[in-house]
Amino acid sequence: MAHLQLAAETEFKPLLDQSVGYGVVVGVGFFFAAMMLGLTAIQARFSKFSPSSSEEFSSASRSVKASVDLGKFALVGHRRSRTNHLVLRWYGVGGTIQLAFFAIVAAKVKMNANGAHTFLEIVKTRFGTGAHLLFTFYAFLCILVVCGSLLLGGAATVNALTGMNIVAACFLLPIGIAVYVIFGGLRATFICDYTHTMILFVIIYVFFANVYGTSPDTGSITALYDLLVQAGKNTPVDGNKDGSYLTMKSNQGLVFGAATILSGFSGVFCDQGYWQRAIASAPRSTTRAYMLGGLSWFAVPWGFASCLGLAARALVTNPKFPTYPNPLSPSQTSSGLAAPAAAAVVMGKGGAVAILLVVFMAVTSAVSAELIAVSSVFLYRTYYRPQASSQEIVRVSHYFICFWAVWAGCWSTILHKASIDLGWLFYVQGVVLSPAVVPIALTVTWSKLTRAGVFAGSISGAVLGMLAWMIGCWKIYGEINVSNLAEPYSAVCSGLTGLLFSGIITVLVSLAKPANYDFSGTRAIAVYDDTRGSDLEAPSSAETRHPSEEELQEKKLGLEDGAVADVMPVEEDWSAPAGDLGISMEELKRVFRRATWYSLALTLIVAILVPLPMYFSQYIFGRGFYTFWVACTIIWAAMSGIFCMILPLWESRAEIWTILLAIAGKK
């Protein structure tokens, strides 16, 4: 976060030339853009999917299988110079349980609004224009915070490793991404994410081998353990048992965990990028994708970040450390420089290049998701051109993606000049977005939710959260300023207040005069049938008008004479397989129940059963237990990487084989 400098800050000495930074940001960026353009051309030529279709561009024709997207998660999750693996493990918990709970919402999306393109479309269909505009504000605010975090974190790392100008990095990083997003749409982001994920995991395995095995600076797992024991004696951690880095008894870690969970829920439920992936997934794989994605994501902060985060703490006294003889300053660690510092020691320039690639892959994958998301929530068709055709929607989406790529560079530059960094935005994300989480989630899941409940919960939660933010900051830290507002205790005071009170008020106001919504309106949201011709004007979807009872009855009876030619209504007859869904409602209900039990079980294990007994027991790891702990992180990361690299290929084997045969001229 943005800190006032309490002590002299030692400059982070770049290991690489500026040319390397520009080469990666521009050269590698456009290499991937060219590769994605080629794959998109092959897809359009040899498959039924064309990115010129609005359905394919924004929702990948709702046919994506359960591949896992890890690019959206930053791999530099350590925010403090005085941290231990509890902090990093809580960072993993914050990313895992929110994805698990979003699996429940994803199942409900397929049950109650399969034709929707955005969660805002569902809100407008159910509650009208006022609620739609309220949540559009939250959607754009979320995208602003996420884009700012990604670009600032990426630019700071590139600058530290190569000396590349931070402002230049902020502007150049989104450019190559915008190219392949414009030409390939959502499916291109999935393909790019898969490619990036393979590279990310290979680099993770290389760092595991070096830090825990071959590097003479760490030596081995037990040698690293000895270094951490000594570090705890040299610079003990306030709030940790005996100041140790090898204990789960960490007050800082517990508060960080609460802030991470709040920030995580806000960043998922308010982010159209996650909803878009739920919408794009095939019905049978939607929930499974988020379940497996949460488990795979946990390996990144728990394994990789713990490896390099603890190595950075252990190697501060090493002459090769970039800020030797001083540790990283609070602002440097908040900018995500702990991992680059450790990599520079254990692998030299090779480690710096590896971290540079890791950060580049993570930032580009995540920003691509935000660019396609922001093009979907753009209000062109909703209020300006309700009768816009499919091709017109795609064309305007292209323009808005270009605009947002430039604006993202401007926005991150503004934040940088204001001394706002990755850590500051990470904490504040939960503060500003948490009041919208419960109302958004209930919109697609709870039939008794009312418009009054949505407004009362969202607005009251925001007001109370802001008051708690200011009062908590003042009472705990003695002064309200930019730095103190993003301290963990300030963030938890606000985020917890906003989340809990918005949820309580939303439910109570709704129960005072409950609705009895049957979701018939959201189930009737139409998807485009672009195969009927590109010259037809697309009608207004449920985003701009509500179907009448007569129209709904017509759809249920299969009387489509009043339907417009280029629209396919979502099947309403639940007694049979759900037409466009290709899956019965009973099966969808079973998927929903599995997702609910899975989410509760996973949360119970990773957030309560494992960490809390170790916290209250105040146990300090011995050599044997630390070795076992590291082995678990390596095994988990290995299994996650294998799953992420093999499952997408296996699930898409038929499509890949068909395209290869077509290219070879045999089909």
C-alpha positions as CSV (number, residue, x, y, z in Angstrom):
1,M,0.0,0.0,0.0
2,A,1.0,3.6,-0.2
3,H,3.2,4.3,2.8
4,L,4.9,7.4,4.2
5,Q,8.5,6.5,4.2
6,L,9.6,6.0,7.9
7,A,13.1,5.1,7.0
8,A,15.5,5.5,4.1
9,E,14.5,3.2,1.2
10,T,17.3,1.3,-0.5
11,E,16.8,1.3,-4.3
12,F,15.9,-2.1,-5.8
13,K,18.8,-2.7,-8.1
14,P,17.6,-3.9,-11.6
15,L,19.3,-7.1,-12.8
16,L,18.2,-6.7,-16.4
17,D,18.5,-3.9,-19.0
18,Q,15.6,-1.7,-19.9
19,S,15.6,-3.3,-23.4
20,V,14.6,-6.6,-21.8
21,G,11.6,-5.0,-20.2
22,Y,10.5,-3.4,-23.4
23,G,11.2,-6.6,-25.3
24,V,8.9,-8.6,-23.0
25,V,6.1,-6.1,-22.7
26,V,6.0,-5.2,-26.4
27,G,7.7,-8.1,-28.2
28,V,6.3,-11.0,-26.2
29,G,3.0,-9.2,-26.0
30,F,2.6,-8.9,-29.7
31,F,3.9,-12.4,-30.2
32,F,1.0,-13.8,-28.2
33,A,-1.3,-11.4,-30.0
34,A,-0.1,-12.7,-33.4
35,M,-0.5,-16.3,-32.1
36,M,-4.0,-15.7,-30.9
37,L,-4.9,-14.0,-34.2
38,G,-3.7,-17.1,-36.1
39,L,-5.6,-19.5,-33.8
40,T,-8.7,-17.3,-34.1
41,A,-8.5,-17.4,-37.9
42,I,-8.2,-21.2,-37.8
43,Q,-11.2,-21.4,-35.5
44,A,-13.3,-19.2,-37.8
45,R,-12.2,-21.1,-40.9
46,F,-12.6,-24.7,-39.7
47,S,-15.2,-24.5,-36.9
48,K,-18.7,-23.2,-36.5
49,F,-17.6,-20.5,-34.1
50,S,-16.9,-17.0,-35.5
51,P,-15.9,-14.0,-33.4
52,S,-17.9,-11.8,-35.7
53,S,-21.0,-13.2,-33.9
54,S,-22.0,-11.3,-30.8
55,E,-22.8,-14.5,-29.0
56,E,-19.3,-16.0,-29.8
57,F,-17.5,-12.7,-29.1
58,S,-19.0,-12.1,-25.6
59,S,-19.9,-15.5,-24.4
60,A,-18.0,-18.0,-26.5
61,S,-21.3,-19.5,-27.7
62,R,-21.8,-20.9,-24.2
63,S,-19.8,-23.9,-25.1
64,V,-16.7,-23.6,-23.0
65,K,-15.6,-26.7,-21.1
66,A,-14.3,-26.9,-17.5
67,S,-10.8,-25.5,-18.2
68,V,-9.2,-23.5,-15.4
69,D,-8.3,-19.9,-15.7
70,L,-5.5,-19.0,-13.3
71,G,-4.2,-15.9,-15.1
72,K,-6.7,-13.6,-13.3
73,F,-4.9,-14.2,-10.0
74,A,-1.8,-12.2,-9.2
75,L,1.2,-14.3,-8.3
76,V,2.8,-11.6,-6.1
77,G,0.5,-12.0,-3.1
78,H,2.8,-11.0,-0.3
79,R,2.1,-7.5,1.0
80,R,4.4,-7.1,4.0
81,S,8.1,-7.3,4.6
82,R,7.3,-8.9,7.9
83,T,5.2,-11.9,6.9
84,N,5.0,-15.6,7.4
85,H,3.4,-18.4,5.5
86,L,0.1,-17.9,7.4
87,V,-0.4,-14.6,5.6
88,L,0.3,-16.2,2.2
89,R,-1.9,-19.2,3.0
90,W,-4.8,-16.8,4.0
91,Y,-4.3,-15.1,0.6
92,G,-4.9,-18.5,-0.9
93,V,-8.0,-19.1,1.3
94,G,-9.4,-15.7,0.1
95,G,-9.2,-16.8,-3.5
96,T,-10.4,-20.4,-3.0
97,I,-13.6,-20.1,-1.0
98,Q,-15.0,-17.2,-3.0
99,L,-14.6,-19.3,-6.2
100,A,-16.2,-22.2,-4.4
101,F,-19.2,-20.1,-3.4
102,F,-19.4,-18.6,-6.9
103,A,-19.9,-22.2,-8.2
104,I,-23.3,-22.0,-6.4
105,V,-24.2,-18.8,-8.2
106,A,-22.9,-20.2,-11.5
107,A,-25.3,-23.2,-11.2
108,K,-28.2,-20.8,-10.5
109,V,-27.3,-18.8,-13.6
110,K,-27.8,-21.8,-15.8
111,M,-31.0,-22.6,-14.0
112,N,-32.5,-19.2,-13.9
113,A,-30.9,-17.0,-16.6
114,N,-29.1,-19.2,-19.2
115,G,-29.7,-16.7,-22.0
116,A,-28.1,-13.8,-20.1
117,H,-24.9,-12.1,-21.3
118,T,-24.1,-10.2,-18.1
119,F,-25.2,-10.2,-14.5
120,L,-26.5,-6.6,-15.2
121,E,-28.9,-8.0,-17.7
122,I,-30.4,-10.3,-15.1
123,V,-30.7,-7.3,-12.7
124,K,-32.4,-5.2,-15.2
125,T,-34.8,-7.9,-16.2
126,R,-35.8,-8.5,-12.6
127,F,-35.7,-5.1,-11.0
128,G,-35.6,-2.5,-13.8
129,T,-33.5,0.5,-14.7
130,G,-32.7,1.9,-11.3
131,A,-31.1,-1.3,-10.0
132,H,-29.4,-1.8,-13.3
133,L,-27.7,1.5,-13.1
134,L,-26.7,1.0,-9.4
135,F,-25.0,-2.3,-10.2
136,T,-23.5,-1.0,-13.4
137,F,-21.7,1.6,-11.2
138,Y,-20.4,-1.3,-9.0
139,A,-19.4,-3.3,-12.1
140,F,-17.3,-0.4,-13.6
141,L,-15.9,0.4,-10.2
142,C,-14.7,-3.2,-9.8
143,I,-13.1,-3.2,-13.3
144,L,-11.4,0.0,-12.4
145,V,-9.9,-1.4,-9.2
146,V,-8.9,-4.7,-10.8
147,C,-7.3,-3.1,-13.9
148,G,-5.5,-0.6,-11.6
149,S,-4.2,-3.4,-9.4
150,L,-3.0,-5.5,-12.2
151,L,-1.2,-2.8,-14.2
152,L,0.4,-1.1,-11.2
153,G,1.6,-4.5,-9.8
154,G,2.9,-5.6,-13.2
155,A,4.5,-2.2,-14.0
156,A,6.2,-2.0,-10.6
157,T,7.8,-5.5,-11.1
158,V,8.9,-4.7,-14.6
159,N,10.4,-1.4,-13.4
160,A,12.2,-3.1,-10.5
161,L,13.7,-5.9,-12.6
162,T,14.6,-3.9,-15.7
163,G,14.4,-0.2,-14.9
164,M,11.7,0.3,-17.5
165,N,9.6,3.4,-17.0
166,I,6.5,2.6,-14.9
167,V,4.3,4.9,-16.9
168,A,5.4,3.3,-20.2
169,A,4.7,-0.1,-18.8
170,C,1.2,1.0,-17.7
171,F,0.4,2.1,-21.2
172,L,2.1,-0.7,-23.2
173,L,0.9,-3.7,-21.2
174,P,-2.8,-3.4,-22.3
175,I,-2.0,-2.7,-26.0
176,G,-1.1,-6.2,-27.2
177,I,-3.8,-7.7,-25.1
178,A,-6.4,-5.5,-26.7
179,V,-5.4,-6.7,-30.2
180,Y,-6.2,-10.4,-29.6
181,V,-9.3,-9.6,-27.5
182,I,-10.7,-7.4,-30.3
183,F,-10.2,-10.1,-33.0
184,G,-10.8,-13.2,-31.0
185,G,-13.3,-12.3,-28.3
186,L,-13.9,-14.3,-25.2
187,R,-12.7,-17.6,-26.6
188,A,-9.3,-16.1,-27.5
189,T,-8.9,-15.1,-23.8
190,F,-9.5,-18.7,-22.8
191,I,-6.9,-20.0,-25.3
192,C,-4.4,-17.4,-24.2
193,D,-5.1,-18.1,-20.6
194,Y,-4.4,-21.8,-21.1
195,T,-1.0,-21.0,-22.9
196,H,0.0,-18.6,-20.1
197,T,-1.0,-21.1,-17.4
198,M,1.3,-23.7,-18.9
199,I,4.2,-21.3,-18.8
200,L,3.3,-20.2,-15.3
201,F,3.4,-23.7,-13.8
202,V,6.6,-24.6,-15.5
203,I,8.2,-21.6,-13.9
204,I,6.7,-22.4,-10.6
205,Y,8.3,-25.9,-10.7
206,V,11.7,-24.4,-11.7
207,F,11.6,-22.2,-8.6
208,F,10.6,-25.1,-6.4
209,A,13.6,-27.0,-7.6
210,N,16.0,-24.1,-7.0
211,V,14.7,-22.8,-3.7
212,Y,14.2,-26.2,-2.1
213,G,17.1,-28.0,-3.8
214,T,19.8,-26.8,-6.0
215,S,20.4,-23.1,-5.0
216,P,23.5,-22.8,-2.7
217,D,21.9,-19.7,-1.1
218,T,19.0,-21.7,0.4
219,G,20.6,-25.2,0.1
220,S,17.6,-27.3,1.0
221,I,14.3,-27.3,2.8
222,T,16.0,-27.8,6.2
223,A,18.6,-25.2,5.4
224,L,15.9,-22.7,4.5
225,Y,14.2,-23.6,7.8
226,D,17.4,-22.7,9.7
227,L,17.6,-19.4,7.8
228,L,14.0,-18.6,8.8
229,V,14.6,-19.5,12.4
230,Q,17.5,-17.0,12.4
231,A,15.4,-14.4,10.6
232,G,12.8,-14.7,13.4
233,K,15.6,-13.9,15.9
234,N,17.0,-11.0,14.0
235,T,13.7,-9.3,13.1
236,P,10.9,-10.9,15.1
237,V,7.3,-10.4,13.9
238,D,5.0,-8.5,16.1
239,G,1.9,-10.6,17.0
240,N,3.6,-13.9,16.0
241,K,4.4,-16.5,18.7
242,D,7.9,-15.7,19.8
243,G,8.3,-13.5,16.7
244,S,8.7,-16.6,14.6
245,Y,8.1,-16.8,10.8
246,L,7.3,-20.6,11.3
247,T,4.0,-20.4,13.2
248,M,0.4,-20.1,12.4
249,K,-0.1,-18.0,15.5
250,S,0.0,-14.6,13.7
251,N,-2.3,-11.8,14.6
252,Q,-1.3,-10.0,11.4
253,G,-2.0,-13.1,9.4
254,L,-5.5,-13.5,10.9
255,V,-6.5,-9.9,10.1
256,F,-4.9,-10.2,6.7
257,G,-7.0,-13.3,6.1
258,A,-10.2,-11.5,7.0
259,A,-9.3,-8.6,4.7
260,T,-8.4,-11.1,1.9
261,I,-11.7,-12.9,2.2
262,L,-13.7,-9.7,2.1
263,S,-11.6,-8.4,-0.9
264,G,-11.9,-11.7,-2.6
265,F,-15.7,-11.9,-2.4
266,S,-16.0,-8.4,-3.6
267,G,-13.6,-8.9,-6.5
268,V,-15.5,-12.1,-7.7
269,F,-19.2,-11.3,-7.3
270,C,-18.9,-7.7,-8.6
271,D,-16.6,-8.7,-11.5
272,Q,-18.4,-9.3,-14.9
273,G,-15.3,-11.4,-15.9
274,Y,-16.3,-14.2,-13.5
275,W,-20.0,-14.0,-14.5
276,Q,-18.9,-14.1,-18.2
277,R,-17.0,-17.3,-17.6
278,A,-20.1,-18.8,-15.9
279,I,-22.3,-17.8,-18.8
280,A,-19.7,-19.0,-21.4
281,S,-19.4,-22.5,-19.8
282,A,-21.4,-25.4,-21.0
283,P,-24.1,-26.1,-18.4
284,R,-22.6,-29.4,-17.2
285,S,-19.2,-27.9,-16.7
286,T,-20.0,-24.5,-15.3
287,T,-19.9,-25.5,-11.6
288,R,-17.2,-28.0,-12.0
289,A,-14.9,-25.4,-13.6
290,Y,-15.2,-23.1,-10.5
291,M,-14.8,-26.0,-8.1
292,L,-11.6,-27.2,-9.7
293,G,-10.4,-23.7,-10.4
294,G,-10.6,-22.8,-6.7
295,L,-8.6,-25.9,-5.7
296,S,-6.0,-25.2,-8.4
297,W,-5.7,-21.5,-7.5
298,F,-4.9,-22.4,-3.9
299,A,-1.6,-24.0,-5.0
300,V,-0.3,-20.6,-6.3
301,P,-0.2,-18.5,-3.2
302,W,0.3,-21.4,-0.8
303,G,3.1,-23.0,-2.8
304,F,4.7,-20.5,-5.1
305,A,4.3,-17.4,-3.0
306,S,5.2,-19.1,0.2
307,C,8.3,-20.5,-1.5
308,L,9.6,-17.1,-2.7
309,G,8.0,-15.0,0.0
310,L,9.7,-16.9,2.8
311,A,12.9,-17.1,0.8
312,A,12.9,-13.3,0.5
313,R,12.6,-13.0,4.2
314,A,15.4,-15.6,4.8
315,L,17.8,-14.1,2.3
316,V,17.7,-10.5,3.4
317,T,21.3,-10.8,4.8
318,N,22.6,-12.3,1.5
319,P,24.9,-9.8,-0.3
320,K,23.1,-10.7,-3.6
321,F,19.8,-9.4,-2.2
322,P,18.7,-6.4,-4.4
323,T,18.3,-4.0,-1.4
324,Y,21.2,-5.4,0.7
325,P,22.1,-4.5,3.5
326,N,18.5,-3.3,4.1
327,P,15.3,-5.3,3.8
328,L,12.6,-4.3,1.3
329,S,10.7,-1.2,2.4
330,P,7.0,-1.4,3.1
331,S,6.2,0.3,-0.2
332,Q,8.4,-2.1,-2.1
333,T,6.8,-5.2,-0.6
334,S,3.4,-3.7,-1.1
335,S,4.3,-3.3,-4.8
336,G,4.9,-7.1,-5.0
337,L,8.7,-7.1,-5.0
338,A,9.4,-9.9,-2.5
339,A,9.2,-12.6,-5.1
340,P,11.5,-10.8,-7.6
341,A,14.0,-10.2,-4.8
342,A,14.1,-13.8,-3.8
343,A,14.3,-14.9,-7.5
344,A,17.2,-12.6,-8.1
345,V,19.2,-14.2,-5.3
346,V,18.5,-17.9,-6.0
347,M,18.7,-17.7,-9.8
348,G,20.3,-14.4,-10.7
349,K,19.3,-13.0,-14.1
350,G,17.5,-16.2,-15.0
351,G,15.3,-15.8,-12.0
352,A,14.6,-12.2,-12.9
353,V,13.6,-13.2,-16.4
354,A,11.4,-16.0,-15.0
355,I,9.6,-13.6,-12.6
356,L,9.2,-11.1,-15.4
357,L,7.5,-13.7,-17.6
358,V,5.3,-14.8,-14.7
359,V,4.1,-11.3,-14.0
360,F,3.6,-10.6,-17.6
361,M,1.5,-13.7,-18.1
362,A,-0.6,-13.1,-15.0
363,V,-1.3,-9.5,-15.9
364,T,-2.1,-10.1,-19.6
365,S,-4.4,-13.0,-18.9
366,A,-6.3,-11.0,-16.2
367,V,-6.5,-7.8,-18.2
368,S,-7.8,-9.6,-21.2
369,A,-10.7,-10.9,-19.0
370,E,-11.4,-7.4,-17.9
371,L,-11.4,-6.0,-21.4
372,I,-13.9,-8.5,-22.7
373,A,-16.0,-7.9,-19.5
374,V,-16.0,-4.1,-19.9
375,S,-17.1,-4.4,-23.5
376,S,-20.1,-6.5,-22.3
377,V,-21.3,-4.1,-19.6
378,F,-21.0,-1.1,-22.0
379,L,-24.5,0.4,-22.1
380,Y,-24.7,1.0,-25.9
381,R,-27.4,-1.5,-26.7
382,T,-29.3,-1.1,-23.4
383,Y,-30.1,2.6,-23.7
384,Y,-28.8,4.0,-26.9
385,R,-29.5,1.4,-29.7
386,P,-32.0,-1.2,-28.4
387,Q,-32.4,-2.6,-32.0
388,A,-28.7,-2.9,-32.7
389,S,-27.7,-5.9,-34.8
390,S,-25.3,-8.5,-33.7
391,Q,-22.6,-7.2,-36.0
392,E,-23.1,-3.6,-34.8
393,I,-22.7,-4.8,-31.2
394,V,-19.4,-6.5,-32.0
395,R,-18.1,-3.4,-33.8
396,V,-19.0,-1.1,-30.9
397,S,-17.4,-3.6,-28.5
398,H,-14.2,-3.3,-30.5
399,Y,-14.2,0.5,-30.2
400,F,-14.9,0.3,-26.5
401,I,-12.1,-2.2,-25.9
402,C,-9.7,0.2,-27.6
403,F,-10.9,3.1,-25.5
404,W,-10.6,1.1,-22.3
405,A,-7.1,-0.2,-23.0
406,V,-6.0,3.4,-23.3
407,W,-8.0,4.6,-20.3
408,A,-6.6,1.7,-18.2
409,G,-3.1,3.0,-18.9
410,C,-4.2,6.6,-18.0
411,W,-6.0,5.3,-14.8
412,S,-3.0,3.3,-13.6
413,T,-0.7,6.3,-14.3
414,I,-3.0,8.5,-12.2
415,L,-2.8,6.0,-9.3
416,H,0.9,5.7,-9.6
417,K,1.4,9.5,-9.5
418,A,-0.9,9.6,-6.4
419,S,1.4,7.0,-4.7
420,I,-1.4,4.4,-4.8
421,D,-0.1,0.9,-5.4
422,L,-1.1,-2.8,-5.7
423,G,-1.4,-3.4,-1.9
424,W,-3.5,-0.3,-1.3
425,L,-6.0,-1.3,-4.0
426,F,-6.1,-4.8,-2.7
427,Y,-7.3,-3.7,0.7
428,V,-9.6,-1.0,-0.6
429,Q,-11.3,-3.3,-3.0
430,G,-13.2,-4.9,-0.2
431,V,-14.1,-1.6,1.2
432,V,-15.8,-0.1,-1.8
433,L,-17.3,-3.2,-3.3
434,S,-18.5,-5.4,-0.4
435,P,-21.9,-3.7,0.0
436,A,-23.0,-5.0,-3.4
437,V,-21.9,-8.7,-2.9
438,V,-25.0,-10.1,-1.2
439,P,-27.6,-8.2,-3.3
440,I,-25.9,-9.3,-6.5
441,A,-25.7,-12.9,-5.4
442,L,-29.3,-13.0,-4.2
443,T,-30.6,-11.5,-7.5
444,V,-30.1,-14.8,-9.3
445,T,-30.7,-17.2,-6.3
446,W,-33.5,-16.0,-4.1
447,S,-37.1,-15.6,-5.2
448,K,-38.2,-13.5,-2.3
449,L,-35.7,-10.7,-2.9
450,T,-37.3,-7.3,-3.6
451,R,-36.3,-4.1,-5.4
452,A,-36.5,-2.2,-2.1
453,G,-34.3,-4.8,-0.4
454,V,-31.7,-4.4,-3.1
455,F,-31.5,-0.6,-2.8
456,A,-31.7,-0.5,1.0
457,G,-29.0,-3.1,1.4
458,S,-26.6,-1.7,-1.2
459,I,-26.9,1.9,-0.2
460,S,-27.1,1.4,3.6
461,G,-24.2,-1.0,3.5
462,A,-22.1,1.5,1.5
463,V,-22.8,4.3,3.9
464,L,-22.2,2.2,7.1
465,G,-19.1,0.7,5.5
466,M,-17.6,4.2,4.8
467,L,-18.4,5.4,8.3
468,A,-16.7,2.3,9.8
469,W,-13.7,2.8,7.5
470,M,-13.2,6.4,8.7
471,I,-14.0,5.8,12.4
472,G,-11.9,2.5,12.6
473,C,-8.9,4.2,10.9
474,W,-9.1,7.1,13.3
475,K,-9.6,5.0,16.5
476,I,-7.0,2.4,15.6
477,Y,-4.2,4.5,14.0
478,G,-4.9,7.9,15.4
479,E,-5.1,9.7,12.0
480,I,-7.1,9.4,8.8
481,N,-4.8,9.5,5.8
482,V,-4.2,7.6,2.6
483,S,-1.8,5.2,4.1
484,N,-3.8,4.4,7.3
485,L,-7.0,3.9,5.3
486,A,-5.5,0.8,3.6
487,E,-4.1,-0.7,6.8
488,P,-5.6,-4.2,7.4
489,Y,-7.6,-3.2,10.5
490,S,-9.2,-0.2,8.7
491,A,-10.0,-2.4,5.7
492,V,-11.6,-5.1,7.8
493,C,-13.7,-2.6,9.8
494,S,-15.2,-1.3,6.6
495,G,-15.4,-4.4,4.5
496,L,-17.0,-6.5,7.2
497,T,-19.5,-3.8,8.1
498,G,-20.4,-3.2,4.5
499,L,-20.8,-6.9,3.7
500,L,-22.7,-7.9,6.9
501,F,-25.0,-5.0,7.1
502,S,-25.8,-4.9,3.4
503,G,-26.7,-8.6,3.6
504,I,-28.8,-8.2,6.8
505,I,-30.7,-5.1,5.6
506,T,-31.3,-6.7,2.1
507,V,-32.8,-9.8,3.7
508,L,-34.9,-8.0,6.4
509,V,-36.3,-5.4,4.0
510,S,-37.2,-8.1,1.5
511,L,-38.8,-10.4,4.1
512,A,-40.9,-7.4,5.3
513,K,-42.9,-7.6,2.0
514,P,-41.4,-10.6,0.2
515,A,-41.6,-11.1,-3.6
516,N,-42.6,-14.4,-5.1
517,Y,-40.5,-14.2,-8.3
518,D,-40.6,-17.3,-10.5
519,F,-37.6,-16.3,-12.7
520,S,-39.8,-16.7,-15.8
521,G,-38.6,-13.3,-17.0
522,T,-34.9,-14.0,-16.6
523,R,-35.3,-17.5,-18.1
524,A,-36.8,-15.9,-21.1
525,I,-33.8,-13.7,-21.8
526,A,-33.0,-14.3,-25.5
527,V,-29.7,-15.3,-27.1
528,Y,-28.9,-14.4,-30.7
529,D,-29.0,-16.9,-33.4
530,D,-26.4,-15.4,-35.7
531,T,-26.7,-18.3,-38.2
532,R,-29.9,-16.9,-39.6
533,G,-28.1,-14.1,-41.4
534,S,-26.0,-11.1,-40.6
535,D,-28.3,-8.5,-42.1
536,L,-31.2,-9.0,-39.7
537,E,-31.8,-6.4,-37.1
538,A,-31.6,-7.9,-33.6
539,P,-34.6,-7.2,-31.4
540,S,-34.5,-5.9,-27.9
541,S,-33.6,-8.7,-25.5
542,A,-34.8,-8.9,-22.0
543,E,-32.2,-6.4,-21.1
544,T,-34.4,-3.7,-22.6
545,R,-37.9,-5.2,-22.3
546,H,-39.7,-7.7,-20.2
547,P,-41.5,-10.5,-22.1
548,S,-45.3,-10.5,-21.7
549,E,-47.1,-13.4,-20.1
550,E,-48.6,-14.3,-23.5
551,E,-45.1,-14.5,-25.0
552,L,-43.8,-16.7,-22.1
553,Q,-46.8,-18.9,-22.6
554,E,-46.1,-19.1,-26.3
555,K,-42.6,-20.2,-25.6
556,K,-43.7,-22.9,-23.2
557,L,-46.2,-24.3,-25.7
558,G,-43.7,-24.1,-28.6
559,L,-45.8,-21.5,-30.5
560,E,-43.0,-19.5,-32.0
561,D,-45.0,-17.7,-34.7
562,G,-44.6,-14.4,-32.9
563,A,-40.9,-14.7,-32.3
564,V,-38.3,-12.7,-34.2
565,A,-36.2,-14.7,-36.6
566,D,-32.8,-14.2,-35.2
567,V,-33.6,-14.9,-31.5
568,M,-33.6,-18.3,-29.8
569,P,-35.6,-18.3,-26.6
570,V,-34.3,-20.3,-23.7
571,E,-36.4,-23.4,-23.3
572,E,-39.0,-23.1,-20.6
573,D,-40.3,-26.7,-20.4
574,W,-38.5,-28.1,-17.5
575,S,-40.1,-31.5,-17.7
576,A,-37.9,-32.3,-20.6
577,P,-34.2,-31.6,-21.3
578,A,-33.9,-27.9,-21.4
579,G,-33.5,-27.4,-25.1
580,D,-30.7,-24.9,-25.5
581,L,-29.3,-26.0,-22.2
582,G,-29.0,-29.7,-23.3
583,I,-29.5,-30.7,-19.6
584,S,-32.6,-31.3,-17.6
585,M,-33.6,-29.1,-14.7
586,E,-33.4,-32.0,-12.3
587,E,-29.8,-32.5,-13.3
588,L,-29.1,-28.8,-12.9
589,K,-30.6,-28.9,-9.4
590,R,-28.3,-31.8,-8.5
591,V,-25.4,-29.8,-9.8
592,F,-26.5,-26.9,-7.5
593,R,-26.7,-29.2,-4.5
594,R,-23.3,-30.6,-5.2
595,A,-21.8,-27.1,-5.5
596,T,-23.4,-26.1,-2.2
597,W,-22.1,-29.0,-0.2
598,Y,-18.7,-28.7,-1.9
599,S,-18.4,-25.0,-1.1
600,L,-19.4,-25.5,2.6
601,A,-17.0,-28.4,3.0
602,L,-14.0,-26.6,1.3
603,T,-14.6,-23.5,3.4
604,L,-14.8,-25.5,6.6
605,I,-11.5,-27.3,5.8
606,V,-9.3,-24.5,4.5
607,A,-10.6,-21.6,6.6
608,I,-11.5,-23.3,9.9
609,L,-10.4,-26.8,10.5
610,V,-6.8,-26.5,9.4
611,P,-5.7,-22.9,10.3
612,L,-7.6,-22.1,13.5
613,P,-6.5,-25.1,15.7
614,M,-2.9,-24.3,14.6
615,Y,-3.4,-20.6,15.5
616,F,-4.9,-21.3,19.0
617,S,-2.3,-24.0,19.8
618,Q,0.5,-21.4,19.1
619,Y,2.6,-24.2,17.5
620,I,6.0,-23.3,16.1
621,F,7.0,-25.6,13.2
622,G,9.8,-28.0,13.8
623,R,12.1,-29.2,11.0
624,G,10.1,-32.3,10.4
625,F,6.7,-30.6,10.3
626,Y,8.1,-27.8,8.1
627,T,9.4,-30.4,5.6
628,F,6.0,-32.1,5.6
629,W,4.3,-28.7,5.0
630,V,6.6,-27.8,2.1
631,A,6.1,-31.3,0.6
632,C,2.3,-30.7,0.7
633,T,2.6,-27.4,-1.1
634,I,4.8,-29.0,-3.8
635,I,2.4,-32.0,-4.3
636,W,-0.6,-29.7,-4.5
637,A,1.0,-27.4,-7.0
638,A,2.2,-30.4,-9.1
639,M,-1.3,-31.8,-9.2
640,S,-2.9,-28.4,-10.0
641,G,-0.4,-27.8,-12.8
642,I,-1.0,-31.3,-14.4
643,F,-4.7,-30.8,-14.1
644,C,-4.6,-27.3,-15.7
645,M,-2.4,-28.4,-18.5
646,I,-4.0,-31.8,-19.4
647,L,-7.7,-31.5,-18.7
648,P,-8.4,-28.7,-21.2
649,L,-6.7,-30.7,-24.0
650,W,-8.6,-33.8,-23.0
651,E,-12.0,-32.1,-22.9
652,S,-11.4,-30.4,-26.3
653,R,-9.8,-33.5,-28.0
654,A,-12.7,-34.0,-30.4
655,E,-12.8,-30.3,-31.5
656,I,-9.0,-30.3,-31.9
657,W,-9.0,-33.5,-33.9
658,T,-11.8,-32.1,-36.2
659,I,-9.9,-28.9,-36.9
660,L,-6.6,-30.8,-37.5
661,L,-8.4,-33.1,-40.0
662,A,-10.0,-30.1,-41.7
663,I,-6.6,-28.3,-42.0
664,A,-5.1,-31.5,-43.5
665,G,-7.9,-31.6,-46.0
666,K,-9.3,-34.9,-44.8
667,K,-12.7,-33.6,-43.8
